[in-house]
Amino acid sequence: MMPRLLFALIAPLLLTSCFITPGKFESGLTLERDGSFAFTYSGEIIFLGLSKLARMDGGDDAFVPKSCIDEESFDERECSEDELAEQRAEWEAGADERAAKNKEEARKMAGFLGGIDPADPKANENLRQLLLRHKGWTKVESKGDGVFDIEYSVTGHLSHDLMFPVIEGVPTTNIFVQAILREGNQVRINAPGFSGDTGGGPSSGMLGGMAGLAALRGGDKGLEGLDELPRLDGTFTIRTNGVILANNTDEGASQAEGMQVLTWKVSSQTTEPPSALIRLAE
């Protein structure tokens, strides 16, 4: 019963929280004083809606008897044949309700995956093709279980706010990196997705939930593979010849080829998402 119970607990997070998270990656933003920029992301992106985590329920609707309790000692005991028969009858009576609930959950999940049904055997390939239709996604390779190895690169002039990732038909509930224009030619750069702290970025709650579930799995065979999902592990770098007004790196800016360089190493233990405030030319 544990896999089904944990799926019921985590499903609302998959549907309402951010379910796209970074895995192992390298990402960088180069920002010139005139506002021109180049942004790259190379590495893993994890769609938890297609992972083993979301598919623990997996359509496996076999009857699993509940434990019976001794009324005097309150210890678990072996159920009698009559008790097992009663449990099975209740389980069979709820078949239609379970089927309807599973169908509704699949419909909601498809809405968070651009209309792609996560139960479809071709779901990974369909999502790969969706991503490749977007400008900047030059490489998308499926590694299975909702994990994709990607190369993303865009250049331009920062005349409006920048955000990554943005995927057609997929709600923007999980921002890895954003650049927000302010008055006075200032740019606030935040990377809320590059944090593993439960009080940090929008992906942190899901990452924390994953860690908690992995800790609970114990010897339960139904959860095998949950703790094998890629973990947050990467580097985010900002290069600029603008004026760095604020940043939360450990060591501040270094110099390289006429540019100031800010570097963050991030992991599931990172408690504060990368952030910097930069002033461009007047």
C-alpha positions as CSV (number, residue, x, y, z in Angstrom):
1,M,0.0,0.0,0.0
2,M,2.9,2.4,0.6
3,P,3.6,3.3,-3.1
4,R,-0.1,4.1,-3.7
5,L,-0.3,6.2,-0.5
6,L,2.9,8.2,-1.4
7,F,1.6,8.8,-4.9
8,A,-1.6,10.2,-3.5
9,L,0.4,12.5,-1.2
10,I,2.8,13.7,-4.0
11,A,0.3,14.0,-6.8
12,P,-1.0,17.4,-5.7
13,L,2.5,18.7,-5.7
14,L,3.0,17.5,-9.3
15,L,-0.1,19.3,-10.4
16,T,0.2,22.5,-8.5
17,S,3.9,23.0,-7.7
18,C,6.8,23.2,-10.1
19,F,7.5,19.8,-11.6
20,I,10.3,20.8,-14.0
21,T,13.6,20.9,-12.2
22,P,17.3,21.1,-13.2
23,G,19.6,18.1,-12.8
24,K,23.3,18.2,-13.6
25,F,24.0,21.4,-15.6
26,E,26.1,24.3,-16.6
27,S,24.4,27.6,-17.3
28,G,25.7,31.1,-18.1
29,L,24.5,34.6,-18.8
30,T,26.7,37.2,-20.5
31,L,25.4,40.7,-20.2
32,E,27.0,43.6,-22.0
33,R,26.8,47.3,-20.9
34,D,24.7,48.1,-24.0
35,G,22.1,45.5,-23.0
36,S,23.1,42.7,-25.4
37,F,23.1,39.3,-23.9
38,A,23.8,35.6,-24.4
39,F,22.2,32.9,-22.3
40,T,23.0,29.2,-22.3
41,Y,21.9,26.1,-20.4
42,S,23.6,22.8,-21.0
43,G,22.6,19.7,-19.1
44,E,19.7,17.9,-17.6
45,I,16.1,19.0,-17.2
46,I,13.7,16.7,-15.3
47,F,10.0,16.5,-16.0
48,L,8.7,14.9,-12.8
49,G,5.4,14.4,-14.5
50,L,7.0,11.7,-16.7
51,S,9.3,10.3,-14.0
52,K,9.0,7.2,-11.8
53,L,7.8,9.5,-9.1
54,A,4.6,10.4,-11.0
55,R,4.2,6.8,-12.2
56,M,4.5,5.0,-8.9
57,D,0.8,4.3,-9.3
58,G,1.6,3.0,-12.7
59,G,-1.8,1.6,-13.4
60,D,-1.1,-1.3,-11.1
61,D,-4.4,-1.8,-9.5
62,A,-3.9,-5.1,-7.8
63,F,-5.6,-5.8,-4.5
64,V,-3.2,-5.4,-1.6
65,P,-4.6,-6.4,1.8
66,K,-4.4,-4.1,4.7
67,S,-2.9,-5.0,8.0
68,C,-5.2,-6.4,10.8
69,I,-4.7,-5.3,14.4
70,D,-5.1,-7.3,17.5
71,E,-7.8,-5.6,19.6
72,E,-6.1,-6.3,22.9
73,S,-2.4,-5.8,22.2
74,F,-2.8,-3.5,19.1
75,D,-0.1,-5.4,17.4
76,E,-0.4,-6.4,13.8
77,R,-1.6,-9.9,13.2
78,E,-2.5,-12.1,10.3
79,C,-5.9,-11.4,8.8
80,S,-8.6,-14.1,8.8
81,E,-10.1,-15.3,5.6
82,D,-13.3,-13.5,6.3
83,E,-11.5,-10.2,7.0
84,L,-9.5,-10.6,3.7
85,A,-12.7,-11.4,1.8
86,E,-14.3,-8.2,3.3
87,Q,-11.3,-6.1,2.3
88,R,-11.4,-7.5,-1.2
89,A,-15.1,-6.8,-1.6
90,E,-14.6,-3.2,-0.5
91,W,-11.7,-2.9,-3.0
92,E,-13.7,-4.3,-5.9
93,A,-16.7,-2.0,-5.0
94,G,-14.4,1.0,-5.4
95,A,-13.0,0.1,-8.9
96,D,-15.1,2.6,-10.8
97,E,-14.2,5.4,-8.4
98,R,-10.5,4.6,-8.7
99,A,-10.7,4.5,-12.5
100,A,-12.5,7.9,-12.6
101,K,-9.9,9.4,-10.3
102,N,-7.0,8.1,-12.3
103,K,-8.5,9.4,-15.5
104,E,-9.0,12.9,-14.0
105,E,-5.4,12.9,-12.6
106,A,-4.1,11.9,-16.1
107,R,-6.1,14.8,-17.6
108,K,-4.7,17.3,-15.2
109,M,-1.2,16.1,-15.7
110,A,-1.6,16.3,-19.5
111,G,-2.6,19.9,-19.0
112,F,0.8,20.5,-17.3
113,L,2.7,18.8,-20.1
114,G,1.3,20.7,-23.1
115,G,-1.4,18.2,-23.7
116,I,0.9,15.2,-23.6
117,D,-0.5,12.2,-21.7
118,P,2.2,11.0,-19.3
119,A,0.8,7.4,-19.5
120,D,1.4,7.3,-23.3
121,P,4.4,5.1,-24.2
122,K,5.5,7.9,-26.6
123,A,5.2,10.6,-24.1
124,N,9.0,11.2,-23.8
125,E,9.4,11.4,-27.6
126,N,6.3,13.6,-27.9
127,L,7.8,16.0,-25.3
128,R,11.2,15.9,-27.0
129,Q,9.6,17.0,-30.3
130,L,7.7,19.8,-28.5
131,L,10.9,21.2,-27.1
132,L,12.7,21.0,-30.4
133,R,10.1,23.2,-32.0
134,H,11.1,26.1,-29.7
135,K,13.8,28.5,-30.7
136,G,17.1,28.0,-28.8
137,W,16.6,24.3,-28.0
138,T,19.3,23.0,-30.2
139,K,19.6,19.6,-28.6
140,V,17.1,17.5,-26.8
141,E,17.8,13.9,-26.0
142,S,15.6,11.7,-23.8
143,K,17.4,9.7,-21.1
144,G,14.1,8.1,-20.0
145,D,11.8,8.6,-17.0
146,G,11.3,12.3,-17.9
147,V,15.0,13.2,-17.8
148,F,16.3,15.1,-20.9
149,D,19.8,16.2,-21.8
150,I,19.5,19.5,-23.5
151,E,21.5,22.4,-25.1
152,Y,19.8,25.8,-25.0
153,S,21.3,29.0,-26.3
154,V,19.8,32.4,-27.1
155,T,21.2,35.8,-27.9
156,G,19.6,39.3,-28.2
157,H,19.1,42.7,-26.7
158,L,17.6,42.9,-23.2
159,S,14.7,45.2,-24.1
160,H,12.3,43.1,-22.0
161,D,12.4,40.6,-19.2
162,L,14.0,37.3,-19.8
163,M,12.9,34.0,-18.4
164,F,14.0,30.3,-18.8
165,P,12.4,27.8,-19.3
166,V,9.3,28.8,-21.3
167,I,7.5,26.0,-23.0
168,E,4.4,26.3,-25.1
169,G,1.3,24.9,-23.4
170,V,3.2,24.3,-20.2
171,P,2.3,26.6,-17.2
172,T,5.3,28.7,-16.1
173,T,5.4,27.5,-12.5
174,N,9.1,26.8,-12.3
175,I,11.6,29.5,-13.3
176,F,15.3,28.5,-13.5
177,V,16.6,31.9,-14.4
178,Q,15.0,35.4,-14.9
179,A,16.4,38.8,-15.8
180,I,14.1,41.6,-14.7
181,L,14.5,45.2,-16.1
182,R,14.4,48.0,-13.6
183,E,14.3,51.8,-14.0
184,G,17.7,53.4,-14.2
185,N,19.1,50.8,-16.6
186,Q,19.3,48.2,-13.8
187,V,18.8,44.5,-14.3
188,R,17.9,42.1,-11.4
189,I,19.0,38.6,-12.2
190,N,17.6,35.8,-10.1
191,A,17.9,32.0,-10.5
192,P,15.1,30.7,-8.2
193,G,15.3,27.2,-9.8
194,F,18.9,26.8,-8.7
195,S,18.2,26.1,-5.1
196,G,17.5,23.0,-3.0
197,D,16.3,24.7,0.1
198,T,12.6,24.2,1.0
199,G,12.4,27.9,1.6
200,G,14.2,28.8,-1.6
201,G,13.2,28.7,-5.2
202,P,10.0,27.4,-6.7
203,S,11.5,24.0,-7.4
204,S,12.7,23.6,-3.9
205,G,9.5,22.3,-2.5
206,M,9.4,19.5,-5.0
207,L,13.1,18.7,-4.5
208,G,12.5,18.6,-0.7
209,G,9.5,16.3,-1.2
210,M,11.5,14.0,-3.3
211,A,14.2,13.8,-0.6
212,G,11.6,13.1,2.0
213,L,10.0,10.3,-0.1
214,A,13.4,8.8,-0.8
215,A,14.0,8.7,3.0
216,L,10.6,7.0,3.6
217,R,11.1,4.3,0.9
218,G,13.1,2.0,3.2
219,G,12.9,-1.5,1.7
220,D,9.7,-1.0,-0.2
221,K,10.3,-2.4,-3.6
222,G,7.5,-0.3,-5.1
223,L,9.6,2.8,-4.7
224,E,12.8,1.5,-6.4
225,G,14.3,4.1,-8.7
226,L,12.8,7.1,-6.8
227,D,16.2,8.0,-5.2
228,E,17.9,7.4,-8.6
229,L,16.5,10.5,-10.2
230,P,19.3,13.1,-11.1
231,R,19.9,15.6,-8.3
232,L,20.5,19.3,-8.6
233,D,24.2,19.8,-9.3
234,G,25.5,22.6,-11.4
235,T,27.2,25.9,-12.0
236,F,25.6,29.3,-12.9
237,T,27.9,32.0,-14.2
238,I,27.2,35.7,-15.0
239,R,29.7,37.6,-17.1
240,T,29.3,41.4,-17.4
241,N,31.1,44.7,-18.1
242,G,28.3,46.5,-16.4
243,V,28.4,47.7,-12.8
244,I,27.6,45.0,-10.2
245,L,25.6,46.7,-7.6
246,A,24.8,43.6,-5.5
247,N,25.3,39.8,-5.5
248,N,25.2,36.9,-3.2
249,T,28.2,34.9,-4.3
250,D,30.6,33.6,-1.6
251,E,33.7,35.3,-3.0
252,G,32.4,38.2,-5.2
253,A,33.4,39.0,-8.7
254,S,36.6,37.9,-10.5
255,Q,38.1,39.4,-13.6
256,A,38.4,37.6,-17.0
257,E,39.0,39.1,-20.5
258,G,37.7,42.5,-19.5
259,M,34.6,41.1,-17.9
260,Q,33.5,40.7,-14.2
261,V,32.6,37.1,-13.5
262,L,30.1,35.9,-10.8
263,T,30.0,32.1,-10.2
264,W,27.7,30.0,-8.1
265,K,28.0,26.3,-7.4
266,V,24.6,25.0,-6.6
267,S,23.3,21.7,-5.3
268,S,20.4,20.2,-3.3
269,Q,22.1,21.8,-0.2
270,T,22.0,25.3,-1.7
271,T,19.9,27.4,0.6
272,E,19.9,30.8,-1.2
273,P,19.2,31.0,-5.0
274,P,21.8,33.0,-7.0
275,S,21.0,36.7,-7.4
276,A,22.7,39.8,-8.7
277,L,21.8,43.4,-9.5
278,I,23.7,45.0,-12.4
279,R,23.6,48.5,-13.8
280,L,24.1,48.9,-17.6
281,A,25.2,52.0,-19.5
282,E,23.1,55.1,-19.4
